[in-house]
Amino acid sequence: MQLDDVDDAIAAAVFRRLVRHLRHRSDAENIDLMGLAGFCRNCLGDWTAEASDGRIGKEEAREAVYGMPYAQWKAEHQGEATPAQLARMAESLKKNPPADA
């Protein structure tokens, strides 16, 4: 089976489960997600906004992912990134495919 063969309802359920998991795991900071996997909660929100063809704005999409406004989540859960975290993120991002891939 190929990814595009997965039913949209199943894919939507998986996305919601991933988002709920990330909401629960607020200890997994975005900078660490970026350093390991090259994406974070903001990316999920941005991809949601992009996929909506303008029906959902970036801030609204991020709020759907965070379960609250991003500024609130950042104030409650996000610390300052260390130079090592920033360097790891920069290296990780080099591995990402082009946005249109």
C-alpha positions as CSV (number, residue, x, y, z in Angstrom):
1,M,0.0,0.0,0.0
2,Q,1.2,3.5,-0.8
3,L,0.7,6.5,1.4
4,D,-1.7,8.1,-1.1
5,D,-3.8,4.9,-0.9
6,V,-4.6,5.5,2.8
7,D,-8.2,6.6,3.1
8,D,-8.6,10.3,4.0
9,A,-10.7,9.5,7.1
10,I,-7.9,7.3,8.4
11,A,-5.3,9.8,7.6
12,A,-7.3,12.5,9.4
13,A,-7.7,10.3,12.5
14,V,-3.9,9.6,12.5
15,F,-3.2,13.4,12.3
16,R,-5.5,14.1,15.2
17,R,-3.9,11.4,17.2
18,L,-0.4,12.9,16.5
19,V,-1.6,16.3,17.5
20,R,-3.2,15.1,20.7
21,H,0.1,13.2,21.5
22,L,2.1,16.4,21.0
23,R,-0.3,18.4,23.1
24,H,0.2,15.8,25.9
25,R,4.0,15.8,25.5
26,S,4.6,19.5,26.0
27,D,8.0,18.4,27.4
28,A,9.1,17.7,23.8
29,E,10.1,21.2,22.8
30,N,9.7,22.4,19.2
31,I,13.5,23.0,19.0
32,D,14.2,19.4,19.9
33,L,11.6,18.1,17.4
34,M,13.2,20.3,14.7
35,G,16.7,19.0,15.6
36,L,15.6,15.4,15.4
37,A,13.0,15.3,12.7
38,G,13.1,18.6,10.9
39,F,9.5,19.6,11.8
40,C,7.6,20.8,14.8
41,R,4.1,21.8,15.9
42,N,4.4,25.1,14.0
43,C,5.1,23.1,10.9
44,L,2.0,21.0,11.4
45,G,0.0,24.2,11.8
46,D,1.6,25.8,8.7
47,W,1.0,22.6,6.6
48,T,-2.6,22.6,7.8
49,A,-3.1,26.2,6.7
50,E,-1.4,25.5,3.3
51,A,-3.6,22.5,2.7
52,S,-6.7,24.5,3.4
53,D,-6.3,26.6,0.3
54,G,-6.8,29.8,2.2
55,R,-9.8,28.7,4.3
56,I,-7.7,28.5,7.5
57,G,-5.1,31.1,8.4
58,K,-1.7,30.2,9.8
59,E,-2.5,31.4,13.3
60,E,-5.8,29.6,13.4
61,A,-4.2,26.4,12.2
62,R,-1.4,26.7,14.8
63,E,-4.1,27.2,17.5
64,A,-5.8,24.0,16.3
65,V,-2.5,22.1,16.7
66,Y,-1.5,23.7,20.1
67,G,-5.0,23.7,21.5
68,M,-4.5,27.3,22.5
69,P,-2.9,30.4,20.9
70,Y,0.7,29.9,20.0
71,A,1.8,32.8,22.2
72,Q,0.2,31.3,25.2
73,W,1.7,27.8,24.6
74,K,5.1,29.4,24.0
75,A,4.9,31.3,27.3
76,E,3.8,28.2,29.2
77,H,5.9,25.5,27.7
78,Q,8.8,26.8,25.6
79,G,12.3,27.7,27.0
80,E,15.1,29.5,25.3
81,A,16.9,27.4,22.7
82,T,20.6,26.7,23.4
83,P,23.3,27.2,20.8
84,A,23.6,23.4,20.5
85,Q,19.9,23.0,19.9
86,L,19.9,25.7,17.2
87,A,22.9,24.1,15.5
88,R,21.3,20.7,15.6
89,M,18.1,22.2,14.1
90,A,20.1,23.9,11.3
91,E,21.8,20.6,10.4
92,S,18.5,18.7,10.5
93,L,16.7,21.2,8.3
94,K,19.3,20.6,5.6
95,K,18.0,17.1,5.2
96,N,14.4,18.2,4.6
97,P,13.0,17.7,1.1
98,P,12.0,20.8,-0.9
99,A,8.5,22.2,0.1
100,D,7.0,21.1,-3.2
101,A,8.3,17.5,-3.0
